[in-house]
Amino acid sequence: MAFCITSPITSIGHLKSKRLRGRMFSCSATPFWISYVDEGFILNEHAEAVKRAAELCFEMGARATAQELNKMNFPKKYTESIVGKVLRQPAIYGSFIAMEWDESGKPIQVKKEIKGYYPAVISESEFYRVGAKLSERQDPKLAGRKVAEFKNILRGIVFCACGSGFRYHAQKREYVDLVCSASLAGRCTYASP
């Protein structure tokens, strides 16, 4: 009489080979707007907010986009940082790129890009247009709102006690106010707008 015993290690090996044959990779976390259901990826309730963020980034900056998304009552609360990170991820147009990080924290691409791995929220060409707009806004000469009658000569020199810079705050009087940038988002305890 012969017995065939399948150990957990053997079944893990079968799952791994099945994934490799089907071009499926095991990753610890998928983007928050994508869910894994029945051996496949689908867009979840957060995908609409991600799509809206991509549309809004042409009209306004990351902070204003986050505020607008939060006004729309999407299930997740958005910050300037989250909006910026999401709009720079290739997964937004369906690509998967396996990455590892070296000792200094710099990302290193491990595998070739796999297009169409995830369901796309926007097209690849839109992704590159969004990226160009975000890069344009990184240039200090082009970033932020432009106020024709006011130049902030203290920009990059003077900071609030919390560490944030100061920005122009519109008032209905003839004087210009500079307020802590973090206070506009409610993150500064030293000042209020």
N, C-alpha and C positions, 0 to 999 in steps of 0.2 A: 504494500500500500504506500503510495507517495502522497506527500502533502505539499501544497504550494502556499507558502506564507508570504504575504505582501507586507512589508514593513512600511512605516511612515516615510522613511527615507526613499524607498523605491517609488512610492506614489508622488513624492515631491519631485523626483527626477522625471516622472512621466508628465507632470504638469509643466515643468520647465521646458521639456522638449516640445510639448504641445504649443506653448507660448512662442518659442523660437520659430517653429514651423509656420505659425500664423502671424509672424511679424509682431507679436504682442510682447511688450516689455513690462516687467513688474517695477512699478515705481511707488515709493512710499506715500506720495501725496499727489493727487491730481489738482488742477486749478479749481478754486472754489466754485466756479460757475459750471463745472462739469461733474456729472455723477457717473459712477460705474454701475450699470444695471444689466443683469442677464448676459454677462460676458461681453458687454459693449459699453461704449461711452455715449451719454446723452447730455444735452444742455439742460440745466436745471433752472430754478426760479431766479437765480442771480444773473443769468445770461442777458436778460433784457436791460438790466442796469449797466452791464459792461458795454453793450451795444450803444446805449445812450451816452455813456462816457466818451466813447470814440467819436460820436457825432458832436458832442459839446466841446471837445478839445479844440475845435477850429474857431469857436466863438469866444472861448474864455480859457483861463488858466486852470491848473489842477485844483487849486483851492476853491475857486468859484464853481468848478465842476462838481467837486465833492459836496459843497453846500447845496447845489441844485439837486443832486441825486438824493440827498437826505431830505429835502423838501418833498420829493416825489414819493416818500414812504416806501422805499424798497425794503425787503426784509433785512438787509445788512446795512450797517452804518459805515459811511465812507469818509476817509481822510485824504488830505492832499497826497500823502505818501502812498496809500493804497491805490489811488487813481493812477499815479505816475508809474508804479510797478506793474499794474495790470496792463496798461497801454503799451508797455515795452516787452511783454511776454509773447514769444512766437506762438504759444498755444492759442492765442486769441484768433489766429487765422487757421488753426488746426494742426500746427506742426509740433513735433516732439523732438527735443534735443537733449540727449543724456549728458549731464554735466557732473563734474567732480570739482572739489575745491582744494587748492594746495594749502600749505601751511600759512601763507599770508592772507588767505581768504579770497584769493583771485580764482574765478571760475575757469575751468578747462573743459573744452568740449571733448566728450569721450566717444560718442557715436555720431555718425552722419545724420543730418536732419531728415526726419521722416515726415513728409508732407501728407496731410489727410489723416493723421493718426487720431486726432480729436475732431469732434464736430466744430466747424468754423462759426465764429460769431460775426466776423467781418472778413472781407476778401484780403488776399495777400497785398494787393496794390494799395488798398485802404490802410493796411498796417504800416506800410512804408511811408505813406503820406502823413499819417499820425506821428510816426517817428521823426519825420522831417520837421513837423510843427513843434514837437516837444524839444528837439535839438535847437531850433531857432529861439525858443523861449529861454534856453540856458544861457544865451549870450546876454551879459548884463546890459548891453546897449539896447537890446530889443525886448527884454523881459519886463513884465509888469505893465500897469496902466500908464498911459502917457497923459500928463497934465500940462497943457501948453504954457500956462502962466506960472508954473512952479518947478524948480529944480531942487532936488534933495541933495545938497552939498555934503550932508553928513552921512550919506549912504556908504556902508562898509567901514565907517570910522567910529561911530557912536552906537552903543548897544544898550539895551535895557538890562537891569540887574538879573533878569532870568536868562540872558544870553541871546535873545532875539534882536533883530534889527528893528528900526523904526520905519514906518511907512506913512504916506500921506493919508489923511482921513478927511473926507469931505464934510464941511459944515456949512450952515446957511448964513454964516457971518463972513466978514471980510478977511478974517485972520485964518492962517493955515495951521492945522494941527498935525503933529507927528505923533503917532501912537505905536506902542509895541505891537509887532506883527502877531505874536502869540496871544495877545489880549483879544484880538478880533475873533479868534477861535475859542476863547474862554480858557486858555492854557496858562495864562500869566496871573500870578497872585499879586504882582507889584503895581499893575496899572489896569485901567479899564477904558474902553473906547468912549 
